Amino acid sequence: MTPHPYTRYVAIGDSQTEGIGDGDEASGHRGWADRLAELLAEGQPDLTYANLAVRGKVTAQIKAEQLAPALALKPDLVTVVAGMNDLLRPGFDAVRVMTDIEEMFARLTESGAQVATVTYPDLGKLSPLARRALPRIVDLNTRLRAAADRHGVAVLDVFPHPVTTDPRLWSQDRIHAGPLGHARIASGMAHTLGLRGHENWSAPLPPLAPVPALRALSADAVWAVGFLGPWLWRRLRGRSSGDGRTAKRPELTPWTDQATNPRP
């Protein structure tokens, strides 16, 4: 149990911060931000926590819809994770995305909050959808690190760590972390914020047995039908998985380890 100064933690972002991949619609989505709040509460029983993240949101939407509510809550700790939904879309503009992210960094740090963020792993090692995105990921990570340095933002840099692309850390859609992945992100963020006992957050898992080529092709086909197809269909219709959804935890409330109720 590590004492720390944080009593008002607010998380903003998209599906990863909402917790997709860690739970389901029936039981609720937990996710790394909930898990981080739980870790923080061990060292600060008075911790209150809000999670404003909504799946499917691009960076401009996160800034427009979540920044002002986050500031209104007067947090002393904010996690900002944005950019992946932009990165996977045609017409990705790294300058525009980082302008929005840096504005969030600036306004939140100027309010007195400690801000933390996370880089992105090479998702192309997990998903055919993302294999051509590596140059974008490398560029976005470089810009994130530079902007964070300018504003005193803490960075959990996951890209250099091979375990972050271990398929066992990811859900079946290969885009969202699974329970183990969310737990590792929470532990890594705790380490980044100075909590003791999380130095091994990036430790590798035991080696995987080789996957026969035919089985790998079959898994790719199942993934394409079950996840890539619906994702492309939403893009073609101009729809988002976040349409009509609201934040699962819009107000600062005392931390509880009970599952968050699913949103409609």
VEXDREN-2710 file (C-alpha; in Angstrom, 1 decimal):
% VEXDREN-2710
k/r/px/py/pz
1/MET/0.0/0.0/0.0
2/THR/1.7/3.2/-1.2
3/PRO/0.6/6.6/0.2
4/HIS/0.0/9.2/-2.5
5/PRO/-1.5/12.7/-2.7
6/TYR/-4.4/12.0/-5.1
7/THR/-8.0/12.2/-3.8
8/ARG/-9.9/13.2/-7.0
9/TYR/-9.1/11.0/-10.0
10/VAL/-10.9/11.6/-13.4
11/ALA/-10.3/9.5/-16.5
12/ILE/-11.1/10.7/-20.0
13/GLY/-10.8/9.0/-23.3
14/ASP/-12.4/6.3/-25.5
15/SER/-13.2/2.6/-25.3
16/GLN/-9.9/1.5/-23.7
17/THR/-10.5/3.9/-20.8
18/GLU/-14.1/3.0/-20.6
19/GLY/-13.0/-0.6/-20.1
20/ILE/-14.1/-2.4/-23.3
21/GLY/-12.6/-5.9/-23.3
22/ASP/-12.7/-6.3/-19.5
23/GLY/-16.2/-7.4/-18.7
24/ASP/-19.3/-7.2/-20.9
25/GLU/-22.6/-5.3/-21.4
26/ALA/-24.4/-7.5/-18.9
27/SER/-22.0/-7.3/-16.0
28/GLY/-20.4/-4.0/-16.8
29/HIS/-17.0/-3.0/-18.1
30/ARG/-14.1/-2.7/-15.6
31/GLY/-11.0/-1.7/-17.5
32/TRP/-7.6/-0.3/-16.6
33/ALA/-8.9/3.1/-15.2
34/ASP/-11.2/1.3/-12.8
35/ARG/-8.4/-1.0/-11.8
36/LEU/-6.0/2.0/-11.3
37/ALA/-8.7/3.7/-9.1
38/GLU/-8.8/0.5/-7.0
39/LEU/-5.0/0.6/-6.7
40/LEU/-5.0/4.3/-5.8
41/ALA/-7.7/3.7/-3.2
42/GLU/-5.4/1.2/-1.4
43/GLY/-3.1/4.2/-0.5
44/GLN/-5.8/6.8/-0.2
45/PRO/-9.1/5.6/1.3
46/ASP/-10.7/9.0/0.6
47/LEU/-10.2/8.6/-3.1
48/THR/-13.1/9.6/-5.4
49/TYR/-13.2/8.6/-9.0
50/ALA/-15.0/9.6/-12.2
51/ASN/-14.7/8.0/-15.6
52/LEU/-16.0/10.2/-18.5
53/ALA/-14.7/7.9/-21.3
54/VAL/-17.0/6.8/-24.1
55/ARG/-16.2/4.2/-26.7
56/GLY/-15.8/5.2/-30.3
57/LYS/-14.9/8.8/-29.6
58/VAL/-12.2/10.5/-31.7
59/THR/-9.8/13.0/-30.1
60/ALA/-11.8/16.1/-31.2
61/GLN/-14.9/14.6/-29.5
62/ILE/-13.1/13.8/-26.3
63/LYS/-11.9/17.3/-26.1
64/ALA/-15.3/18.8/-26.9
65/GLU/-17.3/16.5/-24.7
66/GLN/-15.1/15.5/-21.8
67/LEU/-12.5/18.2/-21.1
68/ALA/-14.9/20.8/-19.6
69/PRO/-16.8/18.3/-17.5
70/ALA/-13.4/16.9/-16.3
71/LEU/-12.2/20.4/-15.3
72/ALA/-15.5/21.1/-13.5
73/LEU/-14.8/18.2/-11.2
74/LYS/-11.6/19.9/-10.1
75/PRO/-9.5/16.7/-10.2
76/ASP/-5.9/16.4/-8.8
77/LEU/-5.2/13.5/-11.2
78/VAL/-6.4/13.0/-14.7
79/THR/-5.6/10.3/-17.3
80/VAL/-5.9/11.3/-20.9
81/VAL/-5.9/8.5/-23.5
82/ALA/-6.9/9.6/-27.0
83/GLY/-6.0/9.1/-30.7
84/MET/-6.5/5.4/-31.6
85/ASN/-9.9/5.9/-33.2
86/ASP/-8.4/8.7/-35.3
87/LEU/-5.3/6.7/-36.2
88/LEU/-7.3/3.8/-37.6
89/ARG/-9.4/6.0/-39.9
90/PRO/-8.6/7.2/-43.4
91/GLY/-7.4/10.8/-43.5
92/PHE/-5.6/10.6/-40.1
93/ASP/-4.1/14.0/-39.4
94/ALA/-1.4/13.6/-36.7
95/VAL/-1.0/17.4/-36.4
96/ARG/-4.7/18.0/-35.8
97/VAL/-5.0/15.1/-33.3
98/MET/-1.9/16.2/-31.3
99/THR/-3.2/19.8/-31.3
100/ASP/-6.3/18.6/-29.5
101/ILE/-4.4/16.3/-27.2
102/GLU/-1.9/19.0/-26.3
103/GLU/-4.7/21.5/-25.5
104/MET/-6.1/19.0/-23.1
105/PHE/-2.7/18.5/-21.5
106/ALA/-2.3/22.2/-21.2
107/ARG/-5.6/23.1/-19.7
108/LEU/-5.6/20.2/-17.3
109/THR/-2.1/20.8/-16.0
110/GLU/-2.8/24.5/-15.7
111/SER/-5.7/23.6/-13.4
112/GLY/-3.2/22.1/-11.1
113/ALA/-3.9/18.4/-11.9
114/GLN/-1.3/15.8/-12.4
115/VAL/-1.9/14.4/-15.9
116/ALA/-0.9/11.0/-17.2
117/THR/-1.1/9.4/-20.6
118/VAL/0.0/6.2/-22.4
119/THR/1.6/5.5/-25.7
120/TYR/0.4/2.8/-28.1
121/PRO/1.9/-0.6/-28.9
122/ASP/2.4/-2.0/-32.4
123/LEU/-1.1/-3.3/-32.9
124/GLY/-0.1/-4.6/-36.3
125/LYS/1.4/-7.6/-34.5
126/LEU/-2.1/-8.5/-33.3
127/SER/-4.5/-7.3/-36.0
128/PRO/-4.4/-7.3/-39.8
129/LEU/-6.4/-4.1/-39.6
130/ALA/-3.6/-2.3/-38.0
131/ARG/-0.5/-3.7/-39.8
132/ARG/-0.2/-0.7/-42.1
133/ALA/-0.6/1.7/-39.2
134/LEU/2.9/1.2/-37.6
135/PRO/4.3/4.5/-39.1
136/ARG/1.3/6.4/-37.7
137/ILE/1.7/4.7/-34.3
138/VAL/5.4/5.5/-34.1
139/ASP/4.8/9.1/-35.2
140/LEU/1.9/9.6/-32.8
141/ASN/3.9/8.1/-29.9
142/THR/6.8/10.5/-30.7
143/ARG/4.5/13.5/-30.7
144/LEU/2.8/12.3/-27.4
145/ARG/6.1/12.0/-25.6
146/ALA/7.2/15.5/-26.8
147/ALA/3.9/17.1/-25.8
148/ALA/3.9/15.3/-22.5
149/ASP/7.4/16.6/-21.8
150/ARG/6.4/20.2/-22.5
151/HIS/3.6/20.0/-20.0
152/GLY/4.9/17.8/-17.3
153/VAL/2.6/14.9/-18.2
154/ALA/3.5/11.5/-16.9
155/VAL/3.9/8.9/-19.7
156/LEU/3.4/5.1/-19.5
157/ASP/5.5/4.2/-22.5
158/VAL/4.2/0.7/-23.5
159/PHE/5.6/0.6/-27.1
160/PRO/9.2/-0.7/-26.2
161/HIS/7.8/-3.6/-24.1
162/PRO/7.2/-6.9/-26.1
163/VAL/4.7/-8.1/-23.6
164/THR/2.3/-5.4/-24.7
165/THR/1.7/-7.2/-28.0
166/ASP/1.4/-10.7/-26.4
167/PRO/-2.1/-11.9/-27.6
168/ARG/-2.9/-13.1/-24.2
169/LEU/-3.2/-9.5/-23.0
170/TRP/-5.8/-8.7/-25.7
171/SER/-9.5/-9.5/-26.3
172/GLN/-10.9/-11.4/-29.2
173/ASP/-11.3/-8.3/-31.3
174/ARG/-7.5/-7.7/-31.1
175/ILE/-8.1/-3.9/-30.7
176/HIS/-9.1/-3.8/-27.0
177/ALA/-7.1/-5.1/-24.1
178/GLY/-8.5/-8.1/-22.3
179/PRO/-8.7/-8.4/-18.5
180/LEU/-5.0/-9.3/-18.2
181/GLY/-4.1/-6.4/-20.5
182/HIS/-6.2/-3.9/-18.6
183/ALA/-4.6/-5.2/-15.4
184/ARG/-1.1/-4.7/-16.8
185/ILE/-1.9/-1.1/-18.0
186/ALA/-3.3/-0.2/-14.5
187/SER/-0.1/-1.6/-12.9
188/GLY/2.1/0.2/-15.4
189/MET/0.2/3.5/-14.7
190/ALA/0.5/2.9/-11.0
191/HIS/4.3/2.5/-11.5
192/THR/4.4/5.6/-13.6
193/LEU/2.7/7.6/-10.8
194/GLY/5.2/6.3/-8.3
195/LEU/3.3/3.6/-6.5
196/ARG/5.6/0.9/-5.2
197/GLY/5.1/-2.8/-6.0
198/HIS/4.4/-2.4/-9.7
199/GLU/8.0/-2.5/-11.1
200/ASN/7.2/-5.8/-12.9
201/TRP/4.2/-4.6/-14.8
202/SER/6.0/-5.3/-18.1
203/ALA/7.4/-8.7/-17.2
204/PRO/7.0/-11.2/-20.1
205/LEU/4.5/-14.1/-19.9
206/PRO/5.7/-17.7/-20.3
207/PRO/6.5/-18.6/-24.0
208/LEU/3.6/-19.5/-26.2
209/ALA/3.6/-22.7/-28.2
210/PRO/3.9/-22.1/-32.0
211/VAL/0.5/-21.7/-33.7
212/PRO/0.1/-23.8/-36.9
213/ALA/-0.3/-21.7/-40.0
214/LEU/-3.7/-23.2/-40.9
215/ARG/-5.0/-22.5/-37.4
216/ALA/-3.7/-18.9/-37.6
217/LEU/-5.5/-18.4/-40.9
218/SER/-8.7/-19.8/-39.5
219/ALA/-8.5/-17.5/-36.5
220/ASP/-7.9/-14.5/-38.9
221/ALA/-11.1/-15.5/-40.8
222/VAL/-13.2/-15.8/-37.7
223/TRP/-11.8/-12.4/-36.6
224/ALA/-12.6/-10.8/-39.9
225/VAL/-16.2/-12.0/-39.9
226/GLY/-16.9/-11.3/-36.2
227/PHE/-15.1/-8.0/-35.7
228/LEU/-13.6/-6.5/-38.9
229/GLY/-16.9/-6.7/-40.8
230/PRO/-19.0/-5.0/-38.2
231/TRP/-16.3/-2.3/-37.7
232/LEU/-16.2/-1.5/-41.5
233/TRP/-20.0/-1.5/-41.7
234/ARG/-20.2/1.2/-39.0
235/ARG/-17.6/3.2/-40.8
236/LEU/-19.4/3.0/-44.1
237/ARG/-22.6/4.2/-42.5
238/GLY/-20.9/7.0/-40.6
239/ARG/-21.8/5.4/-37.3
240/SER/-19.8/4.9/-34.1
241/SER/-20.0/2.3/-31.3
242/GLY/-20.4/5.3/-29.0
243/ASP/-23.5/6.7/-30.6
244/GLY/-26.2/7.4/-27.9
245/ARG/-23.9/6.3/-25.1
246/THR/-22.9/8.4/-22.0
247/ALA/-20.1/8.2/-19.5
248/LYS/-20.4/5.2/-17.1
249/ARG/-19.3/7.2/-14.1
250/PRO/-19.9/10.9/-14.7
251/GLU/-19.5/12.2/-11.2
252/LEU/-16.7/11.9/-8.6
253/THR/-17.8/9.2/-6.1
254/PRO/-16.0/7.1/-3.6
255/TRP/-14.2/4.2/-5.1
256/THR/-16.0/0.9/-5.0
257/ASP/-14.9/-2.5/-6.3
258/GLN/-18.4/-3.3/-7.5
259/ALA/-18.8/-3.7/-11.2
260/THR/-19.9/-0.6/-13.0
261/ASN/-23.5/-0.8/-14.3
262/PRO/-23.5/-1.2/-18.1
263/ARG/-24.7/1.7/-20.1
264/PRO/-27.6/1.4/-22.6
END
